[in-house]
Amino acid sequence: MAKQVWKGSAVFGPLPPALVSCGDGEVKNVLTVAWTGIVNSHPPMTYVSVRPERYSHDIIKRTGEFVINFPTSALAAATDYCGVVSGRKEDKAAKCGLSYEECEKVSAPAIAECPLSLECLVTETKEFGTHTMFLAEIVAVRVDERLIDSKGKLNLQQAGLISYQHGEYFATGGKRGEFGFSVKKKGKAK
Ligand SMILES: Cc1cc2nc3c(=O)[nH]c(=O)nc-3n(C[C@H](O)[C@H](O)[C@H](O)COP(=O)(O)O)c2cc1C
């Protein structure tokens, strides 16, 4: 395959366009964030990178908490809307038909319509230039019970989560394997 080499830029593979909710008893807001991921397994650590000019930035900085909610295909338009309109101007959740629900471990709200939400406590804040990275511990995971089978396994693929690739939203699906399948020994023939 012939390749062009471009100068370094923030191009990446599929990302979750996460609905990040924040706030407390005083204020509640939600914004869309693609700059997120896992940075450690034990303790489970994540981050969100948020521009200082976002309304949510100072809320997260003040409260030290946020919730990462993963939207389904049905929530694609709401996800986009929360990423182009500021909570300074209106209650985006109400406008998009999203509801806030109380969390277990943080005072920030979760988005009830999202099947998977991570309750996060900020442990470190780092300013990189355009964005502030809020590094955080995931202190609780909220999962739609319908995705958990009788053996307690989470079947996340059934949630129909969306991905974000270079400015476009996509439905996920089409299993190609599972962790370790490439090295798994085939069962002996009976
Ligand atoms: C798909 C998508 C991904 C985005 N990712 C980020 C991000 O990672 N960090 C960020 O600061 N803004 C990101 N934005 C922009 C904010 O979500 C947007 O400016 C939003 O209106 C800020 O809301 P707020 O002012 O209510 O906090 C993204 C927008 C979209 C549509």
The ligand as a MOL file (V3000), in Angstrom:
LIG
                    3D

  0  0  0     0  0            999 V3000
M  V30 BEGIN CTAB
M  V30 COUNTS 31 33 0 0 0
M  V30 BEGIN ATOM
M  V30 1 C -17.9290 14.5200 18.2550 0
M  V30 2 C -17.4300 15.6680 19.0910 0
M  V30 3 C -16.3290 15.5160 19.8930 0
M  V30 4 C -15.8490 16.5600 20.6960 0
M  V30 5 N -14.7580 16.3480 21.4980 0
M  V30 6 C -14.3400 17.3620 22.3210 0
M  V30 7 C -13.2560 17.1180 23.2150 0
M  V30 8 O -12.6720 16.0250 23.2750 0
M  V30 9 N -12.8680 18.1450 24.0140 0
M  V30 10 C -13.4810 19.3750 23.9770 0
M  V30 11 O -13.0850 20.2930 24.7290 0
M  V30 12 N -14.5200 19.6190 23.1360 0
M  V30 13 C -14.9690 18.6350 22.3210 0
M  V30 14 N -16.0330 18.8520 21.4800 0
M  V30 15 C -16.6860 20.1820 21.4730 0
M  V30 16 C -17.6050 20.4310 22.6960 0
M  V30 17 O -18.4050 19.3060 22.9750 0
M  V30 18 C -18.4810 21.6510 22.4000 0
M  V30 19 O -17.6820 22.7970 22.2880 0
M  V30 20 C -19.5950 21.8640 23.4210 0
M  V30 21 O -20.5290 22.7620 22.8910 0
M  V30 22 C -19.0860 22.3820 24.7650 0
M  V30 23 O -20.1760 22.4210 25.6250 0
M  V30 24 P -20.2090 23.2770 26.9760 0
M  V30 25 O -19.8160 24.7020 26.6060 0
M  V30 26 O -21.6500 23.1710 27.4140 0
M  V30 27 O -19.2540 22.6680 27.9360 0
M  V30 28 C -16.5100 17.8220 20.6770 0
M  V30 29 C -17.6310 17.9960 19.8460 0
M  V30 30 C -18.0900 16.9340 19.0630 0
M  V30 31 C -19.3100 17.1260 18.2090 0
M  V30 END ATOM
M  V30 BEGIN BOND
M  V30 1 1 1 2
M  V30 2 1 2 3
M  V30 3 2 2 30
M  V30 4 2 3 4
M  V30 5 1 4 5
M  V30 6 1 4 28
M  V30 7 2 5 6
M  V30 8 1 6 7
M  V30 9 1 6 13
M  V30 10 2 7 8
M  V30 11 1 7 9
M  V30 12 1 9 10
M  V30 13 2 10 11
M  V30 14 1 10 12
M  V30 15 2 12 13
M  V30 16 1 13 14
M  V30 17 1 14 15
M  V30 18 1 14 28
M  V30 19 1 15 16
M  V30 20 1 16 17
M  V30 21 1 16 18
M  V30 22 1 18 19
M  V30 23 1 18 20
M  V30 24 1 20 21
M  V30 25 1 20 22
M  V30 26 1 22 23
M  V30 27 1 23 24
M  V30 28 2 24 25
M  V30 29 1 24 26
M  V30 30 1 24 27
M  V30 31 2 28 29
M  V30 32 1 29 30
M  V30 33 1 30 31
M  V30 END BOND
M  V30 END CTAB
M  END
